[in-house]
Amino acid sequence: MLKEAYVMILDKPDYWEVHTDTQTAPIKKEIYSKVSKPQFIEKLDILSSMVSEVKNGDSNGRVFI
C-alpha cells in the first residue's frame, strides 16, 4: 500500500489541493487543504521506515503503534 502511495505522489505537482471537508453552516462551502509533495514524501518515508523496523525486528523490542 505504501508503494502505491509513492507512485500516486510522483505524478503530482510540488503542491496541490485536496478536498478535506464540507462546511454546512452558516453557508455550504467546500473546504480544500494544500498538500506539499516534499512533505508528503517525507512522511511516507518515516512511515515506511517504521513499518520496516517492525517487520524486521529492528525496534529493540519496542512496539510502535
Secondary structure, DSSP 8 states (H G I E B T S, - for coil): -HHHHHHHHHTS-SEEEEEEEEE-SSS-EEEEEEEEHHHHHHHHHHHHHHHHHHHHT-STT----
